[in-house]
């Protein structure tokens, strides 16, 4: 394989592995706020123990996420030096903002969250929990802003050999080495045409990842007959967050697709396997893309894509034939990843809301029913759903903008480092694969140990400082609860 293919594989591998963990941290942060807030409101010990247990799981995901994310920073300079020079002004601003407004906030309060249970008061600890969660969300904000600028550049000018070029200037392959994007309007960069739509979709996917992790582990405990009170309360909170997030994901996904229609029609055509510009454009429910004959073999709903794009079957939808073939994304891969994401997203809605139905009927915790036990096993496996959907959604977005690394401005082949050779990239790819495999093994081992040990043996509310106990007793008395 050539250096471009290997460099793309390496970056895809490292970012895909890293992206397993930040969604869990962001989603668990929301769950922790709910659990600790309920403890402060009610004084019920169980919520305190739940918050402590899930905080430890949060700490594990955060640590692996930080360790796996460092590599990507170096890859920009080693494998993609030309690209880094071209977008340095833009990316430098976004990543600096991420460091100042997100990482410092998150890391500044992380020690209190993890180790301050018996060191600070309950309100201060809750404040630290909120700040860590907020910092995790801010981190996602700036990363998505930077990536969205690559999808829909805005708020910039092109500087060529020290001179600002007129609007609409696109450097050629020969001019790229002497060109760079410079910021003209920082807020136009931040609120570029796709940033807020993509940000909402990403964040809700993170909430799903955290919620279904809680649901999965809680269901496992209930199936094993362990930690019942803890698992019941955790499952209720996780299921509510999962149910709300699953519907929000549908809404934000539709909004994001509208943005793709406006800003990246070639990506939309690849996502739907639409080769010809036409009215009554069909929406593919799945299938296989026949590139030779330029058609999709599978189930389609006639006119539905036109309806979704323009609210009328007569709406003309741009197909791949409107673009030079060298500007087509990898249609088969984009089509398949997109439809896997959609299928899993719809399945997660069904899983979450079926649980809400069982809860409403009073059956959710009746394990004597075969239907409920079967549903619990689905819940145990459901933790994989958001992860696969997040990954396939990310692949859809990134592969769908190809062959551009900065859409309409710079091709991926033009962003490579001039001095890096294929054998260098291959050697580092093999090394990263081994290291990341070890990191993943450590993560699974530690998470499994934590699940097997369980919360009861690990958490002991009797060790709470007197101020916490006094607050708990006041809240419990106010609520009329004797726990």
LINRA-V57501 format. One record per backbone hydrogen bond with DSSP energy under -1.0 kcal/mol. CO is the residue of the C=O (numbers start at 1). NH is the residue of the N-H. Records with the same first field share a line. If there is no record, write none. Layout:
CO: NH ; NH
This chain:
2: 6
3: 7
4: 8
5: 9
6: 10
7: 11
8: 12
9: 13
10: 14
11: 15
12: 16
13: 17
14: 18
15: 19
17: 20
18: 21
21: 25
22: 26
23: 27
24: 28
25: 29
26: 30
27: 31
28: 32
29: 33
30: 34
31: 35
32: 36
33: 37
34: 38
35: 39
36: 40
37: 41
38: 42
39: 43
45: 49
46: 50
47: 51
48: 52
49: 53
50: 54
51: 55
52: 56
53: 57
54: 58
55: 59
56: 60
57: 61
58: 62
59: 63
60: 64
61: 65
62: 66
63: 67
64: 68
65: 69
66: 70
71: 75
72: 76
74: 78
75: 79 ; 80
79: 417
80: 84
81: 85
82: 86
83: 87
86: 181
87: 91
88: 92
89: 93
90: 94
91: 95
92: 96
93: 97
94: 98
95: 99
96: 100
97: 101
98: 102 ; 103
99: 104
102: 106
103: 107
104: 108
105: 109
109: 113
110: 114
111: 115
112: 116
116: 119 ; 120
121: 125
122: 126
123: 127
124: 128
125: 129
126: 130
127: 131
128: 132
129: 133
130: 134
131: 135
132: 136
133: 137
134: 138
135: 139
136: 140
137: 141
138: 142
139: 143
140: 144
141: 145
142: 146
143: 147
144: 148
145: 149
146: 150
147: 151
148: 152
150: 407
155: 184 ; 185
157: 182
158: 165
159: 180
160: 163
163: 160
166: 169
172: 176
175: 178
176: 179
178: 161
180: 159
182: 157
185: 189
186: 190
187: 191
189: 192
192: 195
194: 198
195: 199
196: 200
197: 201
198: 202
199: 203
200: 204
201: 205
202: 206
203: 207
204: 208
205: 209
206: 210
207: 211
208: 212
209: 213
210: 214
211: 215
212: 216
213: 217
214: 218
215: 219
216: 220
217: 221
218: 222
219: 223
220: 224
221: 226
227: 231
228: 232
229: 233
230: 234
231: 235
232: 236
233: 237
234: 238
235: 239
236: 240
237: 241
238: 242
239: 243
240: 244
241: 245
242: 246
243: 247
244: 248
245: 249
246: 250
247: 251
248: 252
249: 253
250: 254
251: 255
252: 256
253: 257
254: 258
255: 259
256: 260
257: 261
258: 262
259: 263
260: 264
264: 268
265: 269
266: 270
267: 271
268: 272
269: 274
274: 320
275: 321
278: 317
281: 305 ; 306
283: 301
288: 297
289: 291
290: 294 ; 295
295: 290
297: 288
299: 285
301: 283 ; 304
303: 307
304: 308
305: 309
306: 310
307: 311
312: 315
313: 280
317: 278
319: 322
320: 323
324: 327
325: 328
329: 331
330: 334
331: 335
332: 336
333: 337
334: 338
335: 339
336: 340
337: 341
338: 342
339: 343
340: 344
341: 345
342: 346
343: 347
344: 348
345: 349
346: 350
347: 351
348: 352
349: 353
350: 354
351: 355
352: 356
353: 357
354: 358
355: 359
356: 360
357: 361
358: 363 ; 364
363: 366
365: 367
366: 369
369: 373
370: 374
371: 375
372: 376
373: 377
374: 378
375: 379
376: 380
377: 381
378: 382
381: 384
382: 385
384: 388
385: 389
386: 390
387: 391
388: 392
389: 393
390: 394
391: 395
392: 396
393: 397
394: 398
395: 399
396: 400
401: 404
403: 412
406: 409 ; 410
410: 405 ; 406
411: 414
412: 415
415: 83
421: 425
422: 426
423: 427
424: 428
425: 429
426: 430
427: 431
428: 432
429: 433
430: 434
431: 435
432: 436
433: 437
434: 438
435: 439
436: 440
437: 441
438: 442
439: 443
440: 444
441: 445
442: 446
443: 447
444: 448
445: 449
446: 450
447: 451
448: 452
449: 453
450: 454
455: 459
460: 463
461: 464
465: 469
466: 470
467: 471
468: 472
469: 473
470: 474
471: 475
472: 476
473: 477
474: 478
475: 479
476: 481
